[in-house]
Amino acid sequence: MRIDEVRQEIIDSAAHLVIVGGPGCGKTSIALVKTRKALDTVEDEQRVLFLSFSRAAVR
């Protein structure tokens, strides 16, 4: 996946974000990449639940 400057800023942001975009623009993919990065900071007793209602996440 190609990560442009705007998407990289989203991934690197520590703030809570609301991402708005049309179908197929990469919202779920970027959210998954951002979540994967956050997993590095999760402690052993913590868990992560990622819910998405997109067809891409189901696949």
CHARMM-style PDB file with segment names, atoms N, HN, CA, C and O in Angstrom:
ATOM      1  N   MET     1       0.834  -1.168   0.000  1.00  0.00      PROA
ATOM      2  CA  MET     1       0.000   0.000   0.000  1.00  0.00      PROA
ATOM      3  C   MET     1       0.887   1.242   0.000  1.00  0.00      PROA
ATOM      4  O   MET     1       1.873   1.318   0.733  1.00  0.00      PROA
ATOM      5  N   ARG     2       0.524   2.196  -0.822  1.00  0.00      PROA
ATOM      6  HN  ARG     2      -0.277   2.134  -1.417  1.00  0.00      PROA
ATOM      7  CA  ARG     2       1.262   3.454  -0.908  1.00  0.00      PROA
ATOM      8  C   ARG     2       0.763   4.396   0.186  1.00  0.00      PROA
ATOM      9  O   ARG     2      -0.431   4.683   0.278  1.00  0.00      PROA
ATOM     10  N   ILE     3       1.682   4.864   1.003  1.00  0.00      PROA
ATOM     11  HN  ILE     3       2.652   4.631   0.928  1.00  0.00      PROA
ATOM     12  CA  ILE     3       1.337   5.780   2.091  1.00  0.00      PROA
ATOM     13  C   ILE     3       1.823   7.175   1.708  1.00  0.00      PROA
ATOM     14  O   ILE     3       3.024   7.441   1.700  1.00  0.00      PROA
ATOM     15  N   ASP     4       0.883   8.061   1.390  1.00  0.00      PROA
ATOM     16  HN  ASP     4      -0.094   7.845   1.395  1.00  0.00      PROA
ATOM     17  CA  ASP     4       1.285   9.429   1.056  1.00  0.00      PROA
ATOM     18  C   ASP     4       1.441  10.253   2.332  1.00  0.00      PROA
ATOM     19  O   ASP     4       1.231   9.749   3.435  1.00  0.00      PROA
ATOM     20  N   GLU     5       1.805  11.504   2.173  1.00  0.00      PROA
ATOM     21  HN  GLU     5       1.976  11.914   1.277  1.00  0.00      PROA
ATOM     22  CA  GLU     5       2.114  12.371   3.312  1.00  0.00      PROA
ATOM     23  C   GLU     5       0.916  12.559   4.251  1.00  0.00      PROA
ATOM     24  O   GLU     5       1.075  12.525   5.471  1.00  0.00      PROA
ATOM     25  N   VAL     6      -0.267  12.756   3.692  1.00  0.00      PROA
ATOM     26  HN  VAL     6      -0.396  12.784   2.701  1.00  0.00      PROA
ATOM     27  CA  VAL     6      -1.463  12.959   4.524  1.00  0.00      PROA
ATOM     28  C   VAL     6      -1.781  11.697   5.319  1.00  0.00      PROA
ATOM     29  O   VAL     6      -2.060  11.777   6.516  1.00  0.00      PROA
ATOM     30  N   ARG     7      -1.743  10.531   4.672  1.00  0.00      PROA
ATOM     31  HN  ARG     7      -1.516  10.466   3.700  1.00  0.00      PROA
ATOM     32  CA  ARG     7      -2.014   9.277   5.377  1.00  0.00      PROA
ATOM     33  C   ARG     7      -0.969   9.013   6.465  1.00  0.00      PROA
ATOM     34  O   ARG     7      -1.301   8.519   7.542  1.00  0.00      PROA
ATOM     35  N   GLN     8       0.277   9.341   6.183  1.00  0.00      PROA
ATOM     36  HN  GLN     8       0.547   9.743   5.308  1.00  0.00      PROA
ATOM     37  CA  GLN     8       1.335   9.151   7.189  1.00  0.00      PROA
ATOM     38  C   GLN     8       1.099  10.042   8.400  1.00  0.00      PROA
ATOM     39  O   GLN     8       1.345   9.627   9.532  1.00  0.00      PROA
ATOM     40  N   GLU     9       0.625  11.259   8.172  1.00  0.00      PROA
ATOM     41  HN  GLU     9       0.425  11.596   7.252  1.00  0.00      PROA
ATOM     42  CA  GLU     9       0.297  12.156   9.289  1.00  0.00      PROA
ATOM     43  C   GLU     9      -0.823  11.556  10.139  1.00  0.00      PROA
ATOM     44  O   GLU     9      -0.790  11.659  11.365  1.00  0.00      PROA
ATOM     45  N   ILE    10      -1.799  10.940   9.507  1.00  0.00      PROA
ATOM     46  HN  ILE    10      -1.826  10.857   8.511  1.00  0.00      PROA
ATOM     47  CA  ILE    10      -2.891  10.288  10.239  1.00  0.00      PROA
ATOM     48  C   ILE    10      -2.342   9.136  11.067  1.00  0.00      PROA
ATOM     49  O   ILE    10      -2.690   8.996  12.239  1.00  0.00      PROA
ATOM     50  N   ILE    11      -1.505   8.326  10.484  1.00  0.00      PROA
ATOM     51  HN  ILE    11      -1.222   8.439   9.532  1.00  0.00      PROA
ATOM     52  CA  ILE    11      -0.926   7.170  11.182  1.00  0.00      PROA
ATOM     53  C   ILE    11      -0.080   7.630  12.373  1.00  0.00      PROA
ATOM     54  O   ILE    11      -0.117   7.012  13.436  1.00  0.00      PROA
ATOM     55  N   ASP    12       0.670   8.700  12.197  1.00  0.00      PROA
ATOM     56  HN  ASP    12       0.700   9.202  11.333  1.00  0.00      PROA
ATOM     57  CA  ASP    12       1.576   9.178  13.242  1.00  0.00      PROA
ATOM     58  C   ASP    12       0.885   9.983  14.336  1.00  0.00      PROA
ATOM     59  O   ASP    12       1.465  10.195  15.401  1.00  0.00      PROA
ATOM     60  N   SER    13      -0.336  10.433  14.095  1.00  0.00      PROA
ATOM     61  HN  SER    13      -0.807  10.261  13.230  1.00  0.00      PROA
ATOM     62  CA  SER    13      -1.043  11.267  15.059  1.00  0.00      PROA
ATOM     63  C   SER    13      -1.413  10.474  16.313  1.00  0.00      PROA
ATOM     64  O   SER    13      -1.869   9.334  16.234  1.00  0.00      PROA
ATOM     65  N   ALA    14      -1.209  11.102  17.468  1.00  0.00      PROA
ATOM     66  HN  ALA    14      -0.839  12.029  17.533  1.00  0.00      PROA
ATOM     67  CA  ALA    14      -1.592  10.484  18.735  1.00  0.00      PROA
ATOM     68  C   ALA    14      -2.990  10.915  19.162  1.00  0.00      PROA
ATOM     69  O   ALA    14      -3.525  10.398  20.142  1.00  0.00      PROA
ATOM     70  N   ALA    15      -3.577  11.849  18.441  1.00  0.00      PROA
ATOM     71  HN  ALA    15      -3.142  12.269  17.644  1.00  0.00      PROA
ATOM     72  CA  ALA    15      -4.895  12.376  18.791  1.00  0.00      PROA
ATOM     73  C   ALA    15      -6.007  11.454  18.290  1.00  0.00      PROA
ATOM     74  O   ALA    15      -5.788  10.599  17.433  1.00  0.00      PROA
ATOM     75  N   HSD    16      -7.202  11.649  18.846  1.00  0.00      PROA
ATOM     76  HN  HSD    16      -7.380  12.344  19.543  1.00  0.00      PROA
ATOM     77  CA  HSD    16      -8.383  10.970  18.332  1.00  0.00      PROA
ATOM     78  C   HSD    16      -8.776  11.662  17.037  1.00  0.00      PROA
ATOM     79  O   HSD    16      -8.754  12.890  16.952  1.00  0.00      PROA
ATOM     80  N   LEU    17      -9.134  10.879  16.035  1.00  0.00      PROA
ATOM     81  HN  LEU    17      -9.152   9.881  16.104  1.00  0.00      PROA
ATOM     82  CA  LEU    17      -9.434  11.449  14.728  1.00  0.00      PROA
ATOM     83  C   LEU    17     -10.760  10.935  14.196  1.00  0.00      PROA
ATOM     84  O   LEU    17     -11.167   9.814  14.497  1.00  0.00      PROA
ATOM     85  N   VAL    18     -11.425  11.753  13.411  1.00  0.00      PROA
ATOM     86  HN  VAL    18     -11.094  12.664  13.166  1.00  0.00      PROA
ATOM     87  CA  VAL    18     -12.585  11.323  12.636  1.00  0.00      PROA
ATOM     88  C   VAL    18     -12.177  11.475  11.181  1.00  0.00      PROA
ATOM     89  O   VAL    18     -11.875  12.574  10.717  1.00  0.00      PROA
ATOM     90  N   ILE    19     -12.174  10.363  10.472  1.00  0.00      PROA
ATOM     91  HN  ILE    19     -12.420   9.470  10.849  1.00  0.00      PROA
ATOM     92  CA  ILE    19     -11.782  10.365   9.069  1.00  0.00      PROA
ATOM     93  C   ILE    19     -13.038  10.222   8.227  1.00  0.00      PROA
ATOM     94  O   ILE    19     -13.814   9.284   8.413  1.00  0.00      PROA
ATOM     95  N   VAL    20     -13.238  11.150   7.303  1.00  0.00      PROA
ATOM     96  HN  VAL    20     -12.608  11.912   7.152  1.00  0.00      PROA
ATOM     97  CA  VAL    20     -14.409  11.138   6.441  1.00  0.00      PROA
ATOM     98  C   VAL    20     -13.921  10.959   5.006  1.00  0.00      PROA
ATOM     99  O   VAL    20     -13.013  11.656   4.553  1.00  0.00      PROA
ATOM    100  N   GLY    21     -14.532  10.026   4.308  1.00  0.00      PROA
ATOM    101  HN  GLY    21     -15.270   9.460   4.675  1.00  0.00      PROA
ATOM    102  CA  GLY    21     -14.170   9.807   2.915  1.00  0.00      PROA
ATOM    103  C   GLY    21     -15.131   8.841   2.266  1.00  0.00      PROA
ATOM    104  O   GLY    21     -15.875   8.135   2.945  1.00  0.00      PROA
ATOM    105  N   GLY    22     -15.111   8.816   0.989  1.00  0.00      PROA
ATOM    106  HN  GLY    22     -14.506   9.390   0.437  1.00  0.00      PROA
ATOM    107  CA  GLY    22     -16.000   7.942   0.238  1.00  0.00      PROA
ATOM    108  C   GLY    22     -15.519   6.503   0.239  1.00  0.00      PROA
ATOM    109  O   GLY    22     -14.448   6.195   0.763  1.00  0.00      PROA
ATOM    110  N   PRO    23     -16.321   5.619  -0.354  1.00  0.00      PROA
ATOM    111  CA  PRO    23     -15.950   4.210  -0.412  1.00  0.00      PROA
ATOM    112  C   PRO    23     -14.659   4.005  -1.213  1.00  0.00      PROA
ATOM    113  O   PRO    23     -14.450   4.620  -2.259  1.00  0.00      PROA
ATOM    114  N   GLY    24     -13.817   3.139  -0.698  1.00  0.00      PROA
ATOM    115  HN  GLY    24     -13.986   2.640   0.152  1.00  0.00      PROA
ATOM    116  CA  GLY    24     -12.605   2.784  -1.424  1.00  0.00      PROA
ATOM    117  C   GLY    24     -11.462   3.767  -1.303  1.00  0.00      PROA
ATOM    118  O   GLY    24     -10.469   3.634  -2.018  1.00  0.00      PROA
ATOM    119  N   CYS    25     -11.564   4.751  -0.421  1.00  0.00      PROA
ATOM    120  HN  CYS    25     -12.371   4.859   0.161  1.00  0.00      PROA
ATOM    121  CA  CYS    25     -10.482   5.745  -0.312  1.00  0.00      PROA
ATOM    122  C   CYS    25      -9.405   5.319   0.678  1.00  0.00      PROA
ATOM    123  O   CYS    25      -8.383   5.995   0.795  1.00  0.00      PROA
ATOM    124  N   GLY    26      -9.611   4.200   1.403  1.00  0.00      PROA
ATOM    125  HN  GLY    26     -10.442   3.651   1.309  1.00  0.00      PROA
ATOM    126  CA  GLY    26      -8.570   3.677   2.278  1.00  0.00      PROA
ATOM    127  C   GLY    26      -8.760   3.928   3.761  1.00  0.00      PROA
ATOM    128  O   GLY    26      -7.822   3.756   4.539  1.00  0.00      PROA
ATOM    129  N   LYS    27      -9.953   4.331   4.167  1.00  0.00      PROA
ATOM    130  HN  LYS    27     -10.716   4.471   3.535  1.00  0.00      PROA
ATOM    131  CA  LYS    27     -10.190   4.622   5.588  1.00  0.00      PROA
ATOM    132  C   LYS    27      -9.904   3.410   6.465  1.00  0.00      PROA
ATOM    133  O   LYS    27      -9.202   3.529   7.469  1.00  0.00      PROA
ATOM    134  N   THR    28     -10.433   2.256   6.104  1.00  0.00      PROA
ATOM    135  HN  THR    28     -11.003   2.159   5.288  1.00  0.00      PROA
ATOM    136  CA  THR    28     -10.244   1.047   6.915  1.00  0.00      PROA
ATOM    137  C   THR    28      -8.789   0.593   6.887  1.00  0.00      PROA
ATOM    138  O   THR    28      -8.246   0.193   7.916  1.00  0.00      PROA
ATOM    139  N   SER    29      -8.167   0.652   5.743  1.00  0.00      PROA
ATOM    140  HN  SER    29      -8.608   0.977   4.906  1.00  0.00      PROA
ATOM    141  CA  SER    29      -6.761   0.234   5.630  1.00  0.00      PROA
ATOM    142  C   SER    29      -5.864   1.089   6.510  1.00  0.00      PROA
ATOM    143  O   SER    29      -4.990   0.566   7.200  1.00  0.00      PROA
ATOM    144  N   ILE    30      -6.074   2.397   6.492  1.00  0.00      PROA
ATOM    145  HN  ILE    30      -6.784   2.823   5.931  1.00  0.00      PROA
ATOM    146  CA  ILE    30      -5.270   3.293   7.320  1.00  0.00      PROA
ATOM    147  C   ILE    30      -5.553   3.035   8.796  1.00  0.00      PROA
ATOM    148  O   ILE    30      -4.636   3.057   9.617  1.00  0.00      PROA
ATOM    149  N   ALA    31      -6.814   2.791   9.136  1.00  0.00      PROA
ATOM    150  HN  ALA    31      -7.559   2.774   8.469  1.00  0.00      PROA
ATOM    151  CA  ALA    31      -7.158   2.494  10.533  1.00  0.00      PROA
ATOM    152  C   ALA    31      -6.469   1.217  10.995  1.00  0.00      PROA
ATOM    153  O   ALA    31      -6.004   1.148  12.133  1.00  0.00      PROA
ATOM    154  N   LEU    32      -6.396   0.210  10.137  1.00  0.00      PROA
ATOM    155  HN  LEU    32      -6.774   0.266   9.213  1.00  0.00      PROA
ATOM    156  CA  LEU    32      -5.718  -1.041  10.494  1.00  0.00      PROA
ATOM    157  C   LEU    32      -4.217  -0.831  10.668  1.00  0.00      PROA
ATOM    158  O   LEU    32      -3.619  -1.391  11.588  1.00  0.00      PROA
ATOM    159  N   VAL    33      -3.607  -0.038   9.804  1.00  0.00      PROA
ATOM    160  HN  VAL    33      -4.093   0.416   9.057  1.00  0.00      PROA
ATOM    161  CA  VAL    33      -2.172   0.259   9.929  1.00  0.00      PROA
ATOM    162  C   VAL    33      -1.919   1.023  11.225  1.00  0.00      PROA
ATOM    163  O   VAL    33      -0.962   0.734  11.943  1.00  0.00      PROA
ATOM    164  N   LYS    34      -2.778   1.998  11.524  1.00  0.00      PROA
ATOM    165  HN  LYS    34      -3.556   2.232  10.940  1.00  0.00      PROA
ATOM    166  CA  LYS    34      -2.639   2.783  12.753  1.00  0.00      PROA
ATOM    167  C   LYS    34      -2.822   1.890  13.979  1.00  0.00      PROA
ATOM    168  O   LYS    34      -2.094   2.036  14.962  1.00  0.00      PROA
ATOM    169  N   THR    35      -3.773   0.981  13.933  1.00  0.00      PROA
ATOM    170  HN  THR    35      -4.364   0.862  13.135  1.00  0.00      PROA
ATOM    171  CA  THR    35      -4.000   0.057  15.043  1.00  0.00      PROA
ATOM    172  C   THR    35      -2.806  -0.860  15.224  1.00  0.00      PROA
ATOM    173  O   THR    35      -2.385  -1.103  16.355  1.00  0.00      PROA
ATOM    174  N   ARG    36      -2.251  -1.375  14.136  1.00  0.00      PROA
ATOM    175  HN  ARG    36      -2.593  -1.177  13.217  1.00  0.00      PROA
ATOM    176  CA  ARG    36      -1.079  -2.250  14.217  1.00  0.00      PROA
ATOM    177  C   ARG    36       0.075  -1.538  14.892  1.00  0.00      PROA
ATOM    178  O   ARG    36       0.785  -2.129  15.706  1.00  0.00      PROA
ATOM    179  N   LYS    37       0.264  -0.275  14.558  1.00  0.00      PROA
ATOM    180  HN  LYS    37      -0.313   0.205  13.897  1.00  0.00      PROA
ATOM    181  CA  LYS    37       1.328   0.519  15.183  1.00  0.00      PROA
ATOM    182  C   LYS    37       1.073   0.671  16.685  1.00  0.00      PROA
ATOM    183  O   LYS    37       2.010   0.620  17.482  1.00  0.00      PROA
ATOM    184  N   ALA    38      -0.184   0.856  17.068  1.00  0.00      PROA
ATOM    185  HN  ALA    38      -0.945   0.898  16.421  1.00  0.00      PROA
ATOM    186  CA  ALA    38      -0.546   1.030  18.480  1.00  0.00      PROA
ATOM    187  C   ALA    38      -0.351  -0.253  19.278  1.00  0.00      PROA
ATOM    188  O   ALA    38      -0.172  -0.195  20.495  1.00  0.00      PROA
ATOM    189  N   LEU    39      -0.383  -1.402  18.624  1.00  0.00      PROA
ATOM    190  HN  LEU    39      -0.529  -1.449  17.636  1.00  0.00      PROA
ATOM    191  CA  LEU    39      -0.217  -2.675  19.325  1.00  0.00      PROA
ATOM    192  C   LEU    39       1.151  -2.782  20.008  1.00  0.00      PROA
ATOM    193  O   LEU    39       1.312  -3.525  20.976  1.00  0.00      PROA
ATOM    194  N   ASP    40       2.116  -2.046  19.505  1.00  0.00      PROA
ATOM    195  HN  ASP    40       1.985  -1.442  18.718  1.00  0.00      PROA
ATOM    196  CA  ASP    40       3.449  -2.068  20.104  1.00  0.00      PROA
ATOM    197  C   ASP    40       3.462  -1.481  21.513  1.00  0.00      PROA
ATOM    198  O   ASP    40       4.379  -1.750  22.289  1.00  0.00      PROA
ATOM    199  N   THR    41       2.444  -0.676  21.850  1.00  0.00      PROA
ATOM    200  HN  THR    41       1.699  -0.456  21.221  1.00  0.00      PROA
ATOM    201  CA  THR    41       2.398  -0.040  23.162  1.00  0.00      PROA
ATOM    202  C   THR    41       1.428  -0.723  24.121  1.00  0.00      PROA
ATOM    203  O   THR    41       1.294  -0.297  25.268  1.00  0.00      PROA
ATOM    204  N   VAL    42       0.756  -1.769  23.668  1.00  0.00      PROA
ATOM    205  HN  VAL    42       0.866  -2.115  22.736  1.00  0.00      PROA
ATOM    206  CA  VAL    42      -0.224  -2.474  24.504  1.00  0.00      PROA
ATOM    207  C   VAL    42       0.510  -3.376  25.495  1.00  0.00      PROA
ATOM    208  O   VAL    42       1.414  -4.125  25.124  1.00  0.00      PROA
ATOM    209  N   GLU    43       0.106  -3.289  26.751  1.00  0.00      PROA
ATOM    210  HN  GLU    43      -0.628  -2.680  27.052  1.00  0.00      PROA
ATOM    211  CA  GLU    43       0.715  -4.127  27.780  1.00  0.00      PROA
ATOM    212  C   GLU    43       0.093  -5.520  27.751  1.00  0.00      PROA
ATOM    213  O   GLU    43      -0.966  -5.715  27.153  1.00  0.00      PROA
ATOM    214  N   ASP    44       0.745  -6.491  28.394  1.00  0.00      PROA
ATOM    215  HN  ASP    44       1.605  -6.333  28.880  1.00  0.00      PROA
ATOM    216  CA  ASP    44       0.319  -7.885  28.330  1.00  0.00      PROA
ATOM    217  C   ASP    44      -1.130  -8.101  28.739  1.00  0.00      PROA
ATOM    218  O   ASP    44      -1.828  -8.912  28.131  1.00  0.00      PROA
ATOM    219  N   GLU    45      -1.592  -7.386  29.763  1.00  0.00      PROA
ATOM    220  HN  GLU    45      -1.024  -6.727  30.257  1.00  0.00      PROA
ATOM    221  CA  GLU    45      -2.946  -7.609  30.249  1.00  0.00      PROA
ATOM    222  C   GLU    45      -3.999  -6.834  29.457  1.00  0.00      PROA
ATOM    223  O   GLU    45      -5.195  -6.999  29.700  1.00  0.00      PROA
ATOM    224  N   GLN    46      -3.578  -6.001  28.523  1.00  0.00      PROA
ATOM    225  HN  GLN    46      -2.607  -5.867  28.325  1.00  0.00      PROA
ATOM    226  CA  GLN    46      -4.500  -5.236  27.702  1.00  0.00      PROA
ATOM    227  C   GLN    46      -4.857  -5.997  26.437  1.00  0.00      PROA
ATOM    228  O   GLN    46      -4.098  -6.849  25.975  1.00  0.00      PROA
ATOM    229  N   ARG    47      -6.009  -5.684  25.887  1.00  0.00      PROA
ATOM    230  HN  ARG    47      -6.625  -4.992  26.262  1.00  0.00      PROA
ATOM    231  CA  ARG    47      -6.472  -6.296  24.644  1.00  0.00      PROA
ATOM    232  C   ARG    47      -6.963  -5.203  23.704  1.00  0.00      PROA
ATOM    233  O   ARG    47      -7.302  -4.104  24.144  1.00  0.00      PROA
ATOM    234  N   VAL    48      -6.998  -5.501  22.427  1.00  0.00      PROA
ATOM    235  HN  VAL    48      -6.722  -6.393  22.069  1.00  0.00      PROA
ATOM    236  CA  VAL    48      -7.478  -4.557  21.432  1.00  0.00      PROA
ATOM    237  C   VAL    48      -8.616  -5.217  20.666  1.00  0.00      PROA
ATOM    238  O   VAL    48      -8.501  -6.357  20.217  1.00  0.00      PROA
ATOM    239  N   LEU    49      -9.711  -4.488  20.524  1.00  0.00      PROA
ATOM    240  HN  LEU    49      -9.804  -3.561  20.889  1.00  0.00      PROA
ATOM    241  CA  LEU    49     -10.848  -4.936  19.735  1.00  0.00      PROA
ATOM    242  C   LEU    49     -11.022  -3.953  18.590  1.00  0.00      PROA
ATOM    243  O   LEU    49     -11.233  -2.762  18.818  1.00  0.00      PROA
ATOM    244  N   PHE    50     -10.935  -4.442  17.368  1.00  0.00      PROA
ATOM    245  HN  PHE    50     -10.764  -5.409  17.183  1.00  0.00      PROA
ATOM    246  CA  PHE    50     -11.090  -3.584  16.187  1.00  0.00      PROA
ATOM    247  C   PHE    50     -12.389  -3.977  15.512  1.00  0.00      PROA
ATOM    248  O   PHE    50     -12.519  -5.094  15.010  1.00  0.00      PROA
ATOM    249  N   LEU    51     -13.348  -3.070  15.497  1.00  0.00      PROA
ATOM    250  HN  LEU    51     -13.242  -2.163  15.905  1.00  0.00      PROA
ATOM    251  CA  LEU    51     -14.633  -3.317  14.843  1.00  0.00      PROA
ATOM    252  C   LEU    51     -14.729  -2.459  13.600  1.00  0.00      PROA
ATOM    253  O   LEU    51     -14.416  -1.268  13.621  1.00  0.00      PROA
ATOM    254  N   SER    52     -15.160  -3.071  12.532  1.00  0.00      PROA
ATOM    255  HN  SER    52     -15.414  -4.038  12.514  1.00  0.00      PROA
ATOM    256  CA  SER    52     -15.371  -2.327  11.288  1.00  0.00      PROA
ATOM    257  C   SER    52     -16.536  -2.952  10.559  1.00  0.00      PROA
ATOM    258  O   SER    52     -16.748  -4.163  10.618  1.00  0.00      PROA
ATOM    259  N   PHE    53     -17.281  -2.123   9.879  1.00  0.00      PROA
ATOM    260  HN  PHE    53     -17.109  -1.139   9.831  1.00  0.00      PROA
ATOM    261  CA  PHE    53     -18.436  -2.615   9.130  1.00  0.00      PROA
ATOM    262  C   PHE    53     -18.193  -2.504   7.630  1.00  0.00      PROA
ATOM    263  O   PHE    53     -19.143  -2.378   6.858  1.00  0.00      PROA
ATOM    264  N   SER    54     -16.958  -2.550   7.220  1.00  0.00      PROA
ATOM    265  HN  SER    54     -16.186  -2.652   7.847  1.00  0.00      PROA
ATOM    266  CA  SER    54     -16.651  -2.440   5.790  1.00  0.00      PROA
ATOM    267  C   SER    54     -16.462  -3.817   5.176  1.00  0.00      PROA
ATOM    268  O   SER    54     -16.122  -4.778   5.865  1.00  0.00      PROA
ATOM    269  N   ARG    55     -16.681  -3.895   3.911  1.00  0.00      PROA
ATOM    270  HN  ARG    55     -16.957  -3.114   3.351  1.00  0.00      PROA
ATOM    271  CA  ARG    55     -16.457  -5.161   3.182  1.00  0.00      PROA
ATOM    272  C   ARG    55     -14.969  -5.522   3.185  1.00  0.00      PROA
ATOM    273  O   ARG    55     -14.614  -6.699   3.245  1.00  0.00      PROA
ATOM    274  N   ALA    56     -14.102  -4.505   3.120  1.00  0.00      PROA
ATOM    275  HN  ALA    56     -14.391  -3.549   3.071  1.00  0.00      PROA
ATOM    276  CA  ALA    56     -12.661  -4.749   3.118  1.00  0.00      PROA
ATOM    277  C   ALA    56     -12.221  -5.433   4.414  1.00  0.00      PROA
ATOM    278  O   ALA    56     -11.386  -6.337   4.382  1.00  0.00      PROA
ATOM    279  N   ALA    57     -12.767  -5.014   5.540  1.00  0.00      PROA
ATOM    280  HN  ALA    57     -13.444  -4.279   5.566  1.00  0.00      PROA
ATOM    281  CA  ALA    57     -12.383  -5.612   6.820  1.00  0.00      PROA
ATOM    282  C   ALA    57     -12.892  -7.036   6.922  1.00  0.00      PROA
ATOM    283  O   ALA    57     -12.234  -7.890   7.515  1.00  0.00      PROA
ATOM    284  N   VAL    58     -14.040  -7.297   6.358  1.00  0.00      PROA
ATOM    285  HN  VAL    58     -14.575  -6.603   5.876  1.00  0.00      PROA
ATOM    286  CA  VAL    58     -14.600  -8.652   6.386  1.00  0.00      PROA
ATOM    287  C   VAL    58     -13.726  -9.620   5.589  1.00  0.00      PROA
ATOM    288  O   VAL    58     -13.528 -10.766   5.993  1.00  0.00      PROA
ATOM    289  N   ARG    59     -13.206  -9.148   4.452  1.00  0.00      PROA
ATOM    290  HN  ARG    59     -13.367  -8.217   4.124  1.00  0.00      PROA
ATOM    291  CA  ARG    59     -12.337  -9.994   3.631  1.00  0.00      PROA
ATOM    292  C   ARG    59     -11.071 -10.304   4.359  1.00  0.00      PROA
ATOM    293  OT1 ARG    59     -10.210 -11.007   3.830  1.00  0.00      PROA
TER     294      ARG     59
END
